[in-house]
Amino acid sequence: MRKLLHLSDLHFGRVDLSLVESIVDLAQQLAPDLVVVSGDFTQRARRNQFEAARAFLDRLPEPRLVVPGNHDIPLWDVVRRFLSPLGRYRRYITRDLAPFFHDEEIAVLGINTARSLTRKYGRINVQQIAHAREVFADVEKQIVKVVVTHHPFDLPPGTRHHLVGRSAMAMEGLAAAGVDLILSGHLHLQHTGLTATRYRIEGYSALIAQTGTTTSTRGRGEANSFNFIRIETDRIAIEPYLWQPAREKFAATPTQRFDRAPSGWVRA
């Protein structure tokens, strides 16, 4: 079994420091095999915000796999936005925009969906999906394949947001690659579901897990959160943790369990 700690939408520049300290402590207690951060390290891609995000990242367990979000591209600095959109991200966080982690049980690929032209909306392209198919082609069949993006492939019921651009094309490619689980953020809302609900691909159903903002004060009517995920070859368990202000701590909520079936992943 492998344990993943999934954080997202940190938004340094607009963080609650008590949440930051709680996450650092919990991360050590939970002892994940991999820490995943699905974008938006900063509020406005400023140097001091990236410095603070870097300091936080260095306090988390290793190994870590991270991708940028749209807030990690400058908004008002138009020159930097188009000439070096992820320059500061690459300097302070990582130069690798397609990180890959692989061991005997899981294979995890990060895909950058942040774009200069789309502002807050994200996009995925044909070349990125081709790369994903190439990477996962060499992964043994029994290993659980995970993709991490900032922008979502699915939406919580009753919400009206944008999916990542070219999501249908991308999902066809991820299905061909045998991807089992997609992790994302961006919406600041918790959501767990199955790709088969939205994307009708014969014989394929992957699991989607989104988490809200982990440390930001920019909530959207939902508590700060993160996911703790346990992965086995034929079972995935997702345990959301929500911030409880009265207790000043993150607390686990009921675990959602999914099993591998002949047609893909299903709720247990």
C-alpha contacts under 8 A as a table, 3 or more apart, distances in Angstrom:
res1	aa1	res2	aa2	distance
1	M	105	E	7.29
1	M	230	R	6.66
1	M	231	I	5.51
1	M	232	E	4.87
1	M	233	T	7.89
2	R	32	P	7.66
2	R	33	D	6.03
2	R	105	E	7.00
2	R	106	I	7.38
2	R	230	R	5.76
2	R	231	I	5.12
2	R	232	E	6.72
3	K	31	A	7.86
3	K	32	P	4.87
3	K	33	D	5.20
3	K	34	L	6.73
3	K	228	F	7.15
3	K	229	I	5.61
3	K	230	R	4.61
3	K	231	I	6.29
4	L	32	P	5.32
4	L	33	D	6.00
4	L	34	L	5.05
4	L	35	V	5.82
4	L	36	V	6.98
4	L	228	F	5.87
4	L	229	I	5.00
4	L	230	R	6.46
4	L	231	I	7.86
5	L	27	A	7.53
5	L	32	P	5.87
5	L	34	L	6.46
5	L	35	V	4.79
5	L	36	V	6.00
5	L	226	F	7.58
5	L	227	N	6.10
5	L	228	F	4.84
5	L	229	I	6.44
6	H	35	V	6.20
6	H	36	V	4.81
6	H	37	V	5.96
6	H	38	S	7.53
6	H	183	L	7.81
6	H	211	T	7.58
6	H	226	F	5.87
6	H	227	N	4.99
6	H	228	F	6.19
6	H	229	I	7.50
7	L	10	L	7.74
7	L	35	V	7.70
7	L	36	V	6.13
7	L	37	V	4.76
7	L	38	S	6.51
7	L	211	T	7.09
7	L	213	T	7.71
7	L	214	T	5.99
7	L	225	S	7.85
7	L	226	F	5.14
7	L	227	N	6.77
8	S	37	V	5.15
8	S	38	S	4.83
8	S	39	G	5.76
8	S	40	D	6.93
8	S	41	F	7.88
8	S	184	S	7.55
8	S	185	G	5.65
8	S	186	H	7.61
8	S	211	T	6.59
8	S	212	G	6.75
8	S	213	T	5.62
8	S	214	T	5.78
8	S	226	F	7.19
9	D	38	S	7.07
9	D	39	G	5.75
9	D	40	D	4.58
9	D	41	F	6.16
9	D	42	T	7.97
9	D	69	G	7.88
9	D	185	G	6.64
9	D	186	H	6.44
9	D	188	H	7.20
9	D	212	G	7.20
9	D	213	T	4.65
9	D	214	T	6.21
9	D	215	T	7.35
9	D	216	S	7.08
10	L	15	V	7.10
10	L	39	G	7.68
10	L	40	D	5.95
10	L	41	F	5.00
10	L	42	T	6.59
10	L	53	A	7.93
10	L	213	T	6.18
10	L	214	T	5.75
10	L	215	T	5.08
10	L	216	S	5.59
11	H	14	R	5.66
11	H	15	V	6.26
11	H	40	D	5.72
11	H	41	F	5.10
11	H	42	T	4.08
11	H	43	Q	4.48
11	H	71	H	7.76
11	H	215	T	7.19
11	H	216	S	5.53
12	F	15	V	5.44
12	F	41	F	6.08
12	F	42	T	4.43
12	F	43	Q	5.69
12	F	49	Q	5.30
12	F	50	F	7.34
12	F	52	A	6.62
12	F	53	A	6.04
12	F	216	S	7.25
13	G	42	T	6.29
13	G	43	Q	5.40
13	G	44	R	7.51
13	G	49	Q	5.57
14	R	43	Q	6.39
14	R	216	S	5.56
14	R	217	T	5.83
14	R	218	R	7.14
15	V	19	L	7.85
15	V	20	V	7.72
15	V	215	T	5.44
15	V	216	S	4.22
15	V	217	T	5.50
16	D	19	L	5.50
16	D	20	V	6.71
16	D	215	T	5.96
16	D	216	S	6.02
16	D	217	T	6.03
17	L	20	V	4.91
17	L	21	E	6.39
17	L	215	T	7.71
18	S	21	E	5.32
18	S	22	S	6.23
18	S	248	E	7.89
19	L	22	S	5.04
19	L	23	I	6.15
19	L	214	T	7.67
19	L	215	T	5.48
19	L	249	K	7.80
20	V	23	I	5.28
20	V	24	V	6.38
20	V	56	F	7.72
20	V	215	T	6.06
21	E	24	V	5.17
21	E	25	D	6.32
22	S	25	D	5.23
22	S	26	L	6.07
22	S	249	K	6.61
22	S	250	F	7.30
23	I	26	L	5.06
23	I	27	A	5.85
24	V	27	A	5.25
24	V	28	Q	6.64
24	V	56	F	8.00
24	V	59	R	6.53
24	V	60	L	6.12
25	D	28	Q	5.47
25	D	29	Q	6.54
26	L	29	Q	4.95
26	L	30	L	5.99
27	A	30	L	5.27
27	A	31	A	6.11
27	A	32	P	7.18
27	A	60	L	6.50
27	A	61	P	6.90
28	Q	31	A	5.26
28	Q	60	L	7.42
28	Q	61	P	6.75
31	A	61	P	7.40
32	P	35	V	6.50
32	P	61	P	7.45
33	D	62	E	7.75
33	D	63	P	7.15
34	L	61	P	7.80
34	L	62	E	6.65
34	L	63	P	5.35
34	L	64	R	5.65
34	L	65	L	7.30
35	V	60	L	7.69
35	V	61	P	6.97
35	V	62	E	6.91
35	V	63	P	6.45
35	V	64	R	4.62
35	V	65	L	6.25
36	V	64	R	5.89
36	V	65	L	4.95
36	V	66	V	5.67
36	V	148	V	7.91
37	V	64	R	7.87
37	V	65	L	6.56
37	V	66	V	4.74
37	V	67	V	6.59
38	S	66	V	5.98
38	S	67	V	5.43
38	S	68	P	6.89
38	S	69	G	7.27
38	S	148	V	6.36
38	S	149	T	5.89
38	S	150	H	4.95
38	S	183	L	7.27
38	S	184	S	5.55
38	S	185	G	5.97
39	G	66	V	6.88
39	G	67	V	5.16
39	G	68	P	4.24
39	G	69	G	4.09
39	G	70	N	7.72
39	G	72	D	7.71
39	G	149	T	7.60
39	G	150	H	5.20
39	G	185	G	7.24
39	G	186	H	7.61
40	D	43	Q	7.11
40	D	68	P	5.98
40	D	69	G	4.27
40	D	70	N	6.42
40	D	71	H	5.18
40	D	72	D	5.63
40	D	150	H	7.75
40	D	186	H	7.62
41	F	50	F	7.09
41	F	53	A	6.03
41	F	68	P	7.17
41	F	69	G	7.27
41	F	71	H	7.42
41	F	72	D	6.39
42	T	45	A	5.40
42	T	46	R	7.41
42	T	49	Q	5.63
42	T	50	F	6.24
42	T	53	A	7.01
42	T	71	H	6.08
42	T	72	D	5.75
43	Q	46	R	7.86
43	Q	49	Q	7.34
43	Q	71	H	5.69
43	Q	72	D	7.29
44	R	49	Q	7.68
44	R	71	H	5.76
44	R	72	D	6.64
44	R	73	I	7.39
44	R	74	P	6.00
44	R	75	L	6.76
45	A	49	Q	6.60
45	A	50	F	6.71
45	A	71	H	6.28
45	A	72	D	4.73
45	A	73	I	5.75
45	A	74	P	5.22
45	A	75	L	7.95
45	A	88	R	7.31
45	A	89	Y	7.79
46	R	49	Q	5.26
46	R	50	F	6.36
46	R	74	P	7.52
46	R	88	R	7.96
47	R	50	F	5.23
47	R	51	E	6.23
47	R	88	R	6.99
48	N	51	E	4.93
48	N	52	A	6.25
49	Q	52	A	5.14
49	Q	53	A	6.18
50	F	53	A	4.92
50	F	54	R	5.99
50	F	88	R	7.32
50	F	89	Y	7.12
50	F	92	Y	6.13
50	F	93	I	7.45
51	E	54	R	5.09
51	E	55	A	6.27
51	E	92	Y	6.64
52	A	55	A	5.13
52	A	56	F	6.31
53	A	56	F	5.10
53	A	57	L	6.14
53	A	93	I	7.91
54	R	57	L	5.04
54	R	58	D	6.20
54	R	92	Y	6.21
54	R	93	I	6.02
55	A	58	D	5.23
55	A	59	R	6.73
56	F	59	R	5.33
56	F	60	L	7.00
57	L	60	L	5.43
58	D	61	P	7.85
61	P	64	R	7.32
65	L	99	P	6.45
65	L	100	F	7.44
65	L	101	F	7.33
65	L	110	G	7.20
66	V	99	P	7.29
66	V	110	G	6.81
67	V	97	L	6.59
67	V	98	A	7.74
67	V	99	P	7.84
67	V	110	G	5.99
67	V	111	I	6.75
67	V	112	N	5.91
67	V	148	V	7.34
67	V	149	T	6.66
67	V	150	H	6.88
68	P	72	D	6.09
68	P	89	Y	7.33
68	P	97	L	7.82
68	P	112	N	6.27
68	P	113	T	7.72
68	P	114	A	6.60
68	P	150	H	6.82
69	G	72	D	5.41
69	G	73	I	7.49
69	G	112	N	7.72
69	G	113	T	7.19
69	G	114	A	5.35
69	G	150	H	5.46
69	G	151	H	7.65
69	G	186	H	7.54
70	N	73	I	5.59
70	N	114	A	4.85
70	N	115	R	6.81
70	N	119	R	6.57
70	N	120	K	5.45
70	N	121	Y	7.29
70	N	122	G	7.23
71	H	74	P	6.99
71	H	75	L	7.63
71	H	120	K	7.40
72	D	86	L	6.84
72	D	89	Y	6.54
73	I	81	R	6.16
73	I	85	P	5.10
73	I	86	L	5.76
73	I	114	A	7.63
73	I	115	R	7.80
73	I	116	S	6.93
74	P	77	D	5.67
74	P	78	V	7.34
74	P	80	R	6.73
74	P	81	R	5.13
74	P	85	P	6.54
75	L	78	V	6.84
75	L	81	R	6.60
75	L	119	R	7.49
76	W	81	R	7.78
77	D	80	R	5.57
77	D	81	R	5.94
78	V	81	R	4.83
78	V	82	F	6.37
79	V	82	F	5.64
79	V	83	L	5.90
79	V	84	S	7.81
80	R	83	L	5.15
80	R	84	S	4.99
80	R	85	P	5.81
81	R	84	S	5.95
81	R	85	P	4.40
81	R	86	L	7.96
81	R	116	S	6.10
82	F	85	P	5.60
82	F	116	S	6.05
84	S	87	G	5.01
85	P	88	R	7.91
85	P	115	R	7.99
85	P	116	S	6.38
86	L	89	Y	5.05
86	L	90	R	6.02
87	G	90	R	5.22
87	G	91	R	6.20
88	R	91	R	4.89
88	R	92	Y	5.99
88	R	93	I	7.89
89	Y	92	Y	5.42
89	Y	93	I	5.25
89	Y	94	T	6.56
89	Y	95	R	7.58
90	R	93	I	5.65
90	R	94	T	4.72
90	R	95	R	4.22
90	R	96	D	7.32
91	R	94	T	6.42
91	R	95	R	6.69
94	T	97	L	7.52
96	D	99	P	5.63
97	L	110	G	7.32
97	L	111	I	6.96
97	L	112	N	6.06
98	A	109	L	6.76
98	A	110	G	5.14
98	A	111	I	5.44
98	A	112	N	6.79
99	P	109	L	5.86
99	P	110	G	5.16
99	P	111	I	7.67
100	F	107	A	7.32
100	F	108	V	5.62
100	F	109	L	4.55
100	F	110	G	6.40
101	F	106	I	7.86
101	F	107	A	5.67
101	F	108	V	5.06
101	F	109	L	6.58
102	H	105	E	7.82
102	H	106	I	5.90
102	H	107	A	4.32
102	H	108	V	6.36
103	D	106	I	5.72
103	D	107	A	6.52
104	E	143	I	6.95
105	E	142	Q	7.64
105	E	143	I	4.91
105	E	144	V	6.36
105	E	232	E	7.53
105	E	233	T	7.26
106	I	143	I	5.20
106	I	144	V	4.79
106	I	145	K	5.97
106	I	146	V	7.37
107	A	136	F	7.78
107	A	139	V	7.34
107	A	143	I	6.72
107	A	144	V	6.24
107	A	145	K	4.91
107	A	146	V	6.05
108	V	145	K	6.02
108	V	146	V	4.57
108	V	147	V	5.72
108	V	148	V	7.36
109	L	132	A	7.40
109	L	146	V	6.29
109	L	147	V	4.92
109	L	148	V	6.18
110	G	147	V	5.82
110	G	148	V	4.63
110	G	149	T	6.18
111	I	128	Q	7.09
111	I	147	V	7.16
111	I	148	V	6.08
111	I	149	T	5.32
112	N	124	I	7.54
112	N	149	T	6.22
112	N	150	H	7.24
113	T	122	G	5.02
113	T	123	R	4.97
113	T	124	I	5.43
113	T	149	T	6.35
113	T	150	H	6.29
113	T	151	H	6.40
113	T	164	V	7.43
114	A	118	T	7.94
114	A	121	Y	7.54
114	A	122	G	5.15
114	A	123	R	6.68
114	A	150	H	7.49
114	A	151	H	7.92
115	R	118	T	5.64
115	R	119	R	6.82
115	R	121	Y	7.78
115	R	122	G	6.14
115	R	123	R	6.81
116	S	119	R	6.12
118	T	121	Y	5.12
118	T	122	G	6.29
118	T	123	R	7.80
119	R	122	G	7.72
121	Y	151	H	7.45
121	Y	162	H	7.01
121	Y	164	V	6.88
121	Y	165	G	7.65
122	G	150	H	7.91
122	G	151	H	5.76
122	G	163	L	7.87
122	G	164	V	5.05
122	G	165	G	5.90
123	R	151	H	7.84
123	R	164	V	5.19
123	R	165	G	4.13
123	R	166	R	6.49
123	R	167	S	8.00
124	I	128	Q	6.78
124	I	129	I	7.76
124	I	164	V	6.90
124	I	165	G	6.01
124	I	166	R	6.10
124	I	167	S	7.29
124	I	170	A	7.06
125	N	128	Q	5.46
125	N	129	I	6.60
125	N	166	R	7.11
125	N	170	A	7.55
126	V	129	I	5.24
126	V	130	A	6.14
126	V	169	M	7.96
126	V	170	A	7.47
127	Q	130	A	5.01
127	Q	131	H	6.16
128	Q	131	H	5.05
128	Q	132	A	6.26
129	I	132	A	4.93
129	I	133	R	6.23
129	I	170	A	6.15
129	I	173	G	5.98
129	I	174	L	7.05
130	A	133	R	5.16
130	A	134	E	6.22
130	A	173	G	7.47
131	H	134	E	5.02
131	H	135	V	6.10
132	A	135	V	5.13
132	A	136	F	6.09
132	A	174	L	7.36
132	A	177	A	7.17
133	R	136	F	5.33
133	R	137	A	5.89
133	R	173	G	6.94
133	R	174	L	7.03
133	R	176	A	7.28
133	R	177	A	4.92
134	E	137	A	5.21
134	E	138	D	7.26
135	V	138	D	6.12
135	V	139	V	7.39
136	F	139	V	5.08
136	F	145	K	7.46
136	F	177	A	6.01
136	F	178	G	7.73
137	A	177	A	6.68
139	V	143	I	6.90
140	E	143	I	5.68
141	K	144	V	7.89
142	Q	233	T	6.22
143	I	233	T	6.48
144	V	179	V	7.58
144	V	180	D	6.17
144	V	181	L	7.91
144	V	231	I	7.68
144	V	232	E	7.59
144	V	233	T	6.11
145	K	178	G	7.04
145	K	179	V	4.90
145	K	180	D	5.23
145	K	181	L	6.54
146	V	179	V	5.97
146	V	180	D	5.94
146	V	181	L	4.76
146	V	182	I	5.78
146	V	183	L	7.52
147	V	179	V	7.09
147	V	181	L	6.36
147	V	182	I	4.81
147	V	183	L	6.26
148	V	182	I	5.84
148	V	183	L	4.78
148	V	184	S	5.93
149	T	152	P	7.18
149	T	182	I	7.56
149	T	183	L	6.32
149	T	184	S	5.02
149	T	185	G	7.61
150	H	183	L	7.99
150	H	184	S	4.89
150	H	185	G	5.29
150	H	186	H	5.89
151	H	163	L	6.89
151	H	164	V	5.28
151	H	184	S	6.00
151	H	185	G	6.14
151	H	186	H	5.57
151	H	187	L	7.97
152	P	155	L	7.06
152	P	163	L	5.48
152	P	164	V	5.61
152	P	184	S	5.61
152	P	185	G	6.49
152	P	186	H	7.04
152	P	187	L	7.83
152	P	210	Q	7.50
153	F	163	L	5.48
153	F	164	V	5.97
153	F	167	S	6.20
153	F	208	I	7.74
154	D	163	L	6.38
154	D	193	G	7.90
154	D	195	T	7.53
154	D	198	R	7.40
154	D	208	I	7.42
155	L	159	T	6.60
155	L	160	R	7.76
155	L	161	H	7.12
155	L	163	L	7.29
155	L	191	H	7.40
156	P	159	T	5.87
156	P	189	L	7.66
156	P	190	Q	7.67
156	P	191	H	5.58
156	P	192	T	7.96
161	H	187	L	7.92
163	L	167	S	6.78
164	V	167	S	5.56
166	R	169	M	5.43
166	R	170	A	6.16
167	S	170	A	4.98
167	S	171	M	5.93
168	A	171	M	5.15
168	A	172	E	6.39
168	A	199	Y	7.17
169	M	172	E	5.36
169	M	173	G	6.61
170	A	173	G	5.16
170	A	174	L	6.15
171	M	174	L	4.94
171	M	175	A	5.94
171	M	199	Y	7.57
172	E	175	A	5.15
172	E	176	A	6.33
172	E	201	I	7.37
173	G	176	A	5.06
173	G	177	A	6.25
174	L	177	A	4.89
174	L	178	G	6.23
174	L	179	V	5.50
175	A	178	G	5.04
175	A	179	V	5.95
175	A	201	I	7.79
175	A	204	Y	6.50
175	A	206	A	7.99
176	A	179	V	7.84
179	V	182	I	7.66
179	V	206	A	6.75
180	D	205	S	7.79
180	D	206	A	4.78
180	D	207	L	6.11
180	D	265	W	7.48
181	L	206	A	5.63
181	L	207	L	4.66
181	L	208	I	5.78
181	L	209	A	7.48
182	I	206	A	7.55
182	I	207	L	6.31
182	I	208	I	4.88
182	I	209	A	6.27
183	L	208	I	6.18
183	L	209	A	5.07
183	L	210	Q	5.75
184	S	209	A	6.64
184	S	210	Q	4.90
184	S	211	T	6.90
185	G	188	H	6.49
185	G	189	L	7.62
185	G	210	Q	5.21
185	G	211	T	5.42
185	G	212	G	6.26
185	G	213	T	7.51
186	H	189	L	8.00
186	H	212	G	7.52
186	H	213	T	7.84
187	L	212	G	6.67
188	H	211	T	6.75
188	H	212	G	3.73
188	H	213	T	4.77
188	H	219	G	6.57
188	H	220	R	6.47
188	H	222	E	7.62
189	L	210	Q	7.19
189	L	211	T	5.94
189	L	212	G	4.22
189	L	213	T	7.33
189	L	220	R	7.48
189	L	222	E	6.64
190	Q	209	A	7.87
190	Q	210	Q	5.49
190	Q	211	T	4.47
190	Q	212	G	5.07
190	Q	225	S	7.54
191	H	208	I	7.86
191	H	209	A	5.99
191	H	210	Q	5.05
191	H	211	T	6.53
192	T	207	L	7.52
192	T	208	I	5.56
192	T	209	A	4.52
192	T	210	Q	6.20
193	G	197	T	7.86
193	G	207	L	6.02
193	G	208	I	5.15
193	G	209	A	6.66
194	L	197	T	5.89
194	L	198	R	7.93
194	L	205	S	6.24
194	L	206	A	5.67
194	L	207	L	4.67
194	L	208	I	5.65
194	L	265	W	7.44
194	L	266	V	7.42
195	T	198	R	5.70
195	T	199	Y	5.70
195	T	205	S	5.46
195	T	206	A	5.32
195	T	207	L	6.23
195	T	208	I	6.61
196	A	199	Y	5.11
196	A	200	R	5.65
196	A	201	I	6.97
196	A	204	Y	6.91
196	A	205	S	4.91
196	A	206	A	7.14
197	T	200	R	7.29
201	I	204	Y	5.58
201	I	205	S	7.67
202	E	263	S	7.99
203	G	262	P	7.62
203	G	263	S	4.56
203	G	264	G	6.61
204	Y	263	S	5.59
204	Y	264	G	5.09
204	Y	265	W	7.93
205	S	263	S	6.58
205	S	264	G	4.40
205	S	265	W	5.29
205	S	266	V	7.45
206	A	264	G	6.28
206	A	265	W	5.51
207	L	265	W	6.41
209	A	238	I	7.99
211	T	214	T	7.83
211	T	225	S	6.31
211	T	226	F	5.49
211	T	227	N	6.33
211	T	240	P	7.85
212	G	222	E	7.72
212	G	223	A	7.74
212	G	224	N	6.08
212	G	225	S	5.30
212	G	226	F	6.59
213	T	216	S	5.89
213	T	218	R	7.74
213	T	219	G	6.94
213	T	224	N	5.38
213	T	225	S	6.01
213	T	226	F	7.48
214	T	224	N	5.03
214	T	225	S	4.82
214	T	226	F	5.68
215	T	224	N	6.45
215	T	225	S	7.90
216	S	219	G	6.88
216	S	224	N	7.42
219	G	222	E	6.03
219	G	223	A	6.89
219	G	224	N	6.97
223	A	242	L	5.93
223	A	243	W	5.69
223	A	244	Q	7.57
224	N	242	L	5.80
224	N	243	W	5.29
225	S	240	P	6.90
225	S	241	Y	5.41
225	S	242	L	4.52
225	S	243	W	6.12
225	S	250	F	7.64
226	F	240	P	5.88
226	F	241	Y	5.42
226	F	242	L	6.95
227	N	238	I	6.57
227	N	239	E	5.73
227	N	240	P	4.45
227	N	241	Y	6.03
228	F	238	I	6.00
228	F	239	E	5.10
228	F	240	P	6.18
228	F	241	Y	7.38
229	I	236	I	7.12
229	I	237	A	5.70
229	I	238	I	4.58
229	I	239	E	6.11
230	R	236	I	5.76
230	R	237	A	5.13
230	R	238	I	6.56
231	I	235	R	6.29
231	I	236	I	4.66
231	I	237	A	6.59
232	E	235	R	5.04
232	E	236	I	6.02
234	D	259	D	5.66
234	D	260	R	4.88
235	R	257	R	7.17
235	R	258	F	5.66
235	R	259	D	4.55
235	R	260	R	6.20
236	I	257	R	5.85
236	I	258	F	5.24
236	I	259	D	6.57
237	A	255	T	6.39
237	A	256	Q	5.65
237	A	257	R	4.40
237	A	258	F	6.32
238	I	255	T	5.51
238	I	256	Q	5.19
238	I	257	R	6.41
239	E	252	A	6.53
239	E	253	T	6.40
239	E	254	P	6.44
239	E	255	T	4.41
239	E	256	Q	6.46
240	P	252	A	5.95
240	P	253	T	5.63
240	P	254	P	7.39
240	P	255	T	7.03
241	Y	250	F	5.77
241	Y	251	A	5.18
241	Y	252	A	4.33
241	Y	253	T	5.87
242	L	250	F	5.25
242	L	251	A	5.52
242	L	252	A	6.54
242	L	253	T	7.10
243	W	248	E	7.27
243	W	249	K	5.78
243	W	250	F	4.24
243	W	251	A	6.36
244	Q	247	R	5.51
244	Q	248	E	5.75
244	Q	249	K	5.59
244	Q	250	F	5.93
244	Q	251	A	6.84
245	P	248	E	4.66
245	P	249	K	6.82
256	Q	267	R	7.86
257	R	267	R	6.11
257	R	268	A	5.40
258	F	265	W	6.37
258	F	266	V	5.43
258	F	267	R	4.35
258	F	268	A	4.74
259	D	265	W	5.59
259	D	266	V	5.48
259	D	267	R	6.22
259	D	268	A	5.49
260	R	264	G	5.66
260	R	265	W	4.50
260	R	266	V	6.40
261	A	264	G	5.02
261	A	265	W	5.68
261	A	266	V	6.61
